C-alpha cells in the first residue's frame, strides 16, 4: 500500500544512526507510524518538529514491517519552539494525540481541530487567544475516545478556562492516559504551570 496525504507530525524518536520513527496524524488514515530515513540528519532537522504540517508519502512493504515515509514540509511551526508557552502547548497537544489515538483510527474532525488549534497557537498574540481551543480539543478527544467531557464556553474568561483545564486533568490522567501513557501528563503540567503564571 502506498499513500500520499497531508499530516501533522506528532512525535519523532531516534532509530538507528540517522533515522527516526515518526508518528503523524492524517485526515483520512488517522494516526500512522513510519520510519523516516535520515530523519535525524541536518537536512530533516527543521521538518521533524512536532506540530509541523507535512506532505506524507507512505510506502508499506509488508504487514510485519514498519512503513517507510518521506516528508516534505508544508507549514513550519519550528520558530514557536523558542517561545516557552507556545512550545509547551504544541508539545502537549501533539504528545496527547500521539498517546491517545490507536493507529489508523480515522477522525477527520480531530485532525481539523488539531490543525486549527496549532494555527491559533501560532498566530494569537497571547495564550488568551488559544486556551479556549485547547480546552475544547481536550474535551473533544476525550469524547471521541468514549470518555464524555463538557465543552467549554467559548466566551469564558481566562480564569474560567484555567478552571476548565483543571477539571479535565483527572479524566485525561485516569482514563485516556492511564498506565504507561501517564508519563505524557508531565507535558501538561509544564503547560498549566506556565499558564497559571501568566494569569
Secondary structure as GFF3:
##gff-version 3
##sequence-region A 1 199
A	DSSP	beta_strand	2	15	.	.	.	ID=ss1
A	DSSP	beta_strand	19	26	.	.	.	ID=ss2
A	DSSP	beta_strand	30	36	.	.	.	ID=ss3
A	DSSP	beta_strand	53	59	.	.	.	ID=ss4
A	DSSP	beta_strand	67	75	.	.	.	ID=ss5
A	DSSP	three_ten_helix	78	82	.	.	.	ID=ss6
A	DSSP	alpha_helix	84	100	.	.	.	ID=ss7
A	DSSP	alpha_helix	108	123	.	.	.	ID=ss8
A	DSSP	three_ten_helix	127	129	.	.	.	ID=ss9
A	DSSP	alpha_helix	131	144	.	.	.	ID=ss10
A	DSSP	alpha_helix	158	171	.	.	.	ID=ss11
A	DSSP	pi_helix	172	176	.	.	.	ID=ss12
A	DSSP	three_ten_helix	179	184	.	.	.	ID=ss13
A	DSSP	alpha_helix	185	198	.	.	.	ID=ss14
###
